[in-house]
Amino acid sequence: MKFRSVLGIIALLFITTWLQAQIITNVVPPLGGHGDFVQIYGNGFAPGNKRPTTLIIKFNGTTSTTSTNAVVSDSEIDITNVPTSATSGVIQVTLNGNSIQSPQPFIIVQTNTPYATNFNPIFGANSTPVIIKGVHFQSANVTNVTFNGVRAASFAKLSDNELDVTAPVGVTTGPLILQSKSGTIFNTTNNVITTATNFFVQSSITSFVPASGRTGTNVILTGANFIGISGINFGSVAASDFTISNNTTIRVTVPNGVSTGKISVSPPNGTILSTATSATDFKILPSISSFSPNIGPTNTLVTVLGSGLNEKSPHPDVTVGGGTVVNFSTVSPGTLSFNVPANATSGAITVTTTNGSVTSSQIFYLPAVITNITPAIGFAGTSVHISGINFSNATAVAFNGITTSFFVTNNNHIGAIAPLGVTSGSLSIMTPFGITNSTVLFYVAPTISDFSPTHGLPGARVTINGTSFTNATAVAFNGTPAASFIVTNNSTLSAVVPTNVTSGKITVTAPGGIGQSATDFTLDTADLGIKASAAPDPLFVGSNLVYTIVITNAGPVAASNVRFTNVLSSSVSFKSFTASQGTLNTSGNPITGTLGDINNQGFATISLTVTPIAPGTITNVASVGSDSIDLNTANNTVTTTTTVLPFPFLTITNLMTNDLVKISWPAPLSNFTLQFAGGLTPGNAWTNDTTARTVNGTNISVIEPTVGAPRFFRLTN
């Protein structure tokens, strides 16, 4: 049992090894017609030189032979004829039941028609011997071969599968064409079997147009034998974009980084032909693709990218906005770097070489400089001319921070309109470089919005707010020059009130004109005021009414010898008073008093107690004055109005005839509520009486029935 297993393993290993060794490596020829002789090469066809027991060979499924005699060696099988019904496809070989197939399809071609599979060498010149391999050279009676239309110098058929020819005089790059007496022509360029379609001949360049250009320029080369070339160079730089129009014409695009030099054409791959070179140089015109940075002051290092930038020794001529560059760093075909010269202005960069000039589409921007403003004094709407340099492509103009409409005349001139709200100050211009402020100022007449304090004594310092105070030359109080003044900034200054000042307007004089305050500055005087309140309000006849009167002095100076007057209503009776200072005379009406002085921000309080003797509305008028000037008299008198109500009593009348009673009370108490209760003990609740009211003259009344449980009535507020 174990012995059999070992034998089985050995047999399996043998079969596996034998099977793995079987392989088809090549079929000669790789194409043929029905009935053609074909040789299959490989390994493992007859291990140990022992033919297989069984053999089946199929062409794309069509059996060719089953005879084991076809196996002539371990590495070769000969097939005497291709089956007549065979079609193009792989060849399958089955040896002892194991199948293998050709690595490439076998192509079925027309019988007695010549086909070339390859030729060697694939390049040369006139008189070069060339061997052509294929099929049906004798059976198709091939009579000659042409090299790109020119008949071969010599022709010999070595076999049905091989021709020996010689390249003719005047040979050019192109396909080989097989000719026969029957007129059958086979062109190597449309033969999908051949690996070499053209016979290549040394290229040559006779001319090119244009004679000069830049990166991206299309150049047309004229010459010979261009088909199949492997590349084109401008000097040492390879061109990646070219099209071979035909054997004598090529279109090629000038690549980046090229210098003036010869144009060369590289031979086809797989040949040892020489590189063809133009007799004359292709001149590279300078071009600028970009540069950076695009802004900077003088001496900024700028790098220009392009082509043909080194076509003048030791460096090209370069200008920046008209300023000539003198300091260079890098000079190469594609890169040029230099320092911006001191005389440069904002503008394009121009590069000039021996081959020509080019100007950048970009602009290099330097900082703008404002040298003059005309006119220097104006107002909103004034047309202003600004002079300076580097104004190109300015994007904004502002008058002391307020933007306005403008137009750029050129790199040195801008016209602008002074905007609404314009104030004195510098002008600023926004360019691609940044913001530039003028050192000269545009002046506008000053304005005064407010000042503080609004009153005071000589020697007081007054802060004045407004606009366009810069470089102010004078400040005056009602025409009198200030004792001194200091300009804090364009919108604030402070001035000292002069000794001989009078109340009036403040004026500020500056380069742009004169500004005047809308309100007066006044000298300090007392500002007496009086306020009064009455309590309670409303109240009943006979109750005490207290008037509380407060006299104030808002200053800013003390009020001297303050006098008080109070006119009582004729329907009150005076009872008493209190005063925080001074004395009162209460013997008559009005009541008068002298309160003495009241200091700045001080006050005095007076309390008057009276008793109203009749219902109605009563008024009390109190006023105050002093020996000091008080320019604000509107708050020197106060009138207090108080409501006096009649005594809240109820009148009950028994109507008798109809068991009804009338309950009446004074009409001024219309907002009082009539309530009733069943008794006067604490547990009895009062209820609002909702009986309809009748107003008759000075009374309000309701009608209630007398029948039922007794009721007690009251008025409540």
Helices and strands as residue ranges (DSSP letters): H 2-21, E 23-28, E 31-32, E 38-43, G 47-49, E 55-59, E 62-65, G 68-70, E 71-73, E 76-79, E 91-95, E 98-101, E 107-108, E 115-120, E 123-124, E 129-135, E 142-147, E 150-151, E 154-159, E 162-166, E 174-180, E 185-187, G 188-190, E 198-201, E 204-209, E 212-213, E 218-224, E 231-234, E 237-239, E 242-246, E 249-253, E 263-266, E 276-277, E 283-284, E 287-292, E 301-307, E 317-320, E 323-324, E 328-331, E 335-339, E 349-353, E 356-359, E 369-374, E 377-378, E 383-389, E 396-399, E 402-404, E 406-410, E 413-417, E 425-431, E 434-444, E 447-452, E 455-456, E 461-467, E 474-477, E 480-481, E 484-489, E 492-496, E 504-510, E 513-523, E 528-535, E 539-540, E 545-553, E 559-567, E 572-579, E 583-585, E 591-598, E 603-612, E 616-625, E 637-645, E 651-654, E 660-666, G 667-669, E 673-677, E 687-688, E 694-696, E 699-705, E 712-716
